[in-house]
Amino acid sequence: MSKRTIMAAGNWKMNKTPGETKEFVNALKGLVAGSNSEVVIGVPSVCIPAATEVAKGSNIKVAAQNVHFEASGAYTGEVSCAMLKELGVEYVIIGHSERREYFGETNEMINKKARAILDAGMLPIICCGETLTQREQGVTAEHVRYQIKIALLGLSADEVSKLVIAYEPIWAIGTGKTATDEQAEEVCAVIRQLLVELYGNDVAEKTRILYGGSVNAGNAKALFSMPNIDGGLVGGASLKLDAFEQIVKHDA
Ligand code: PGA
């Protein structure tokens, strides 16, 4: 079967103002038009209106970096799925290791967020990944399987076939220390095998599994050509037009 559509997803984290977002997306539109990859940019909440407005009519899709799972209520500082959906958001990144570490996001919360995102007609990009200690202890596969198994609880086969999973070893994020192609492939294959066990072959063949952690213009092509890696979740390099353009066009 043919390989899944590659996704190049930027995760801007807490970078760029709304004004800078307009300028960046305007320039990016021309650079990535007609690319074979699905292009997604994960921007700060307040930059979403600027991003969706400028991206309109182009092949750039906009992702949020977080959302609350409740529909509304007394949750100071939070945003809901309906708010994001109304702005034209298509994907929401959930379970990023920075949110787990600094903001106490648990697997159970990530599962509730996935449910809410799908109910609102958007798709989650669910992050997972081990620490350096866990890798050294030899528990990477168990840890990642545990994270993903809980994140997916209660989701239907159809939903799982459409959502995106991002494997991001924590020791590779923002460190310039990329996992080798083989290390990244090994864990993405573990995740796909878990999908086979939980949902069967057909679903597992459709779900996209990204690698994240110091993806750059130089290593994207080799990583994205691995059999179980369907693209990248890109932090630092997604903030630079030329680097992100090259990642999107890795196969050119
Ligand atoms: P990085 O970040 O590409 O800067 O390592 C990746 C991520 O955190 O998603």
Boltz pocket constraint, residues with backbone or C-beta under 6 A from the ligand:
constraints:
  - pocket:
      binder: B
      contacts: [[A, 11], [A, 168], [A, 172], [A, 173], [A, 174], [A, 175], [A, 176], [A, 212], [A, 213], [A, 214], [A, 215], [A, 233], [A, 234], [A, 235], [A, 236], [A, 237]]
      max_distance: 6.0
